[in-house]
């Protein structure tokens, strides 16, 4: 995807929430609903939601661009994957609780690897966010992280809406969102899994997905404990 393509998609995806916020602010500015504050509170809530969408889109584009062209002087640090994963999971427990989604974790202690700053955190956040976003009320998410030979394996499984084989084949493409009657009300930038694939590729790891409609989805990644540069990550679509 060229820079022009990215700007075109970005402009298109920002236009809708910007127009919505502009309309909401004009309603408040012109006091269409009267002088009382209460009628405007739902409009303010919608405006904040739209602004969050724009921030998420811009953040994902910046992350995606940075990961696609990593700095030659990119520094590696020692990362405790076990502690990092538990901390990230903690940040998702409140939104999970709001939809009565159970989060279970089986994370082995002492999993240490070499990693670029913030990269593995991005992978985990996107996978867990997807598992919640495309899940059902009263569903569950299970995160399993174990040592496998000279690397680690991460699995994020959900009991959500699942995907068809055709939908899975497009899953890791930039700015691709799975659109059907189950997902039409779910916001997404279409970059989260492309970022996951790109980061895993930097480490010479693998990405795979198993999914069935109405049965849920499991994403699996493997990463070496010690750095070995390789691009891109392989994708295995398991039906």
Secondary structure, 3 states (H helix, E strand, C coil): CCHHHHHHHHHHHHHHHHHHHHHHHHHHHCCCCCCCCHHHHHHHHHHHHHHHHHHHHHHHHHHHHHHHCCCCCCCEEEEEHHHHHHHHHHHHHHHHHHCCCEEEEEECCCCEEEEECCHHHHHHHHHHHHHHHCCCCCCEEEEEEEEECCEEEEEEEECCCCCCHHHHHCCCCCCCCCCCCCCCCCCCCCCHHHHHHHHHHHECCEEEEEEECCCEEEEEEEEECCCCCECCCEEEEEC
